[in-house]
Amino acid sequence: MGAALAIAHALGIDALIAAELLPEIEAVMVRKLNEQIGDGHG
């Protein structure tokens, strides 16, 4: 979480907004990574 908030800060994104959105973004990332692994592309 700390690294993600640091990236958000570097990009000029409000930390509160980033913290609110990170769980949803993480869920999408995990789902996509699992799809790639399942397809043999990961």
Secondary structure as the mmCIF struct_conf table of DSSP 4:
data_model
#
loop_
_struct_conf.conf_type_id
_struct_conf.id
_struct_conf.beg_label_comp_id
_struct_conf.beg_label_asym_id
_struct_conf.beg_label_seq_id
_struct_conf.end_label_comp_id
_struct_conf.end_label_asym_id
_struct_conf.end_label_seq_id
HELX_RH_AL_P HELX_RH_AL_P1 GLY A 2 ALA A 10
TURN_TY1_P TURN_TY1_P1 LEU A 11 GLY A 12
HELX_RH_AL_P HELX_RH_AL_P2 ALA A 15 ASP A 39
TURN_TY1_P TURN_TY1_P2 GLY A 40 GLY A 40
#
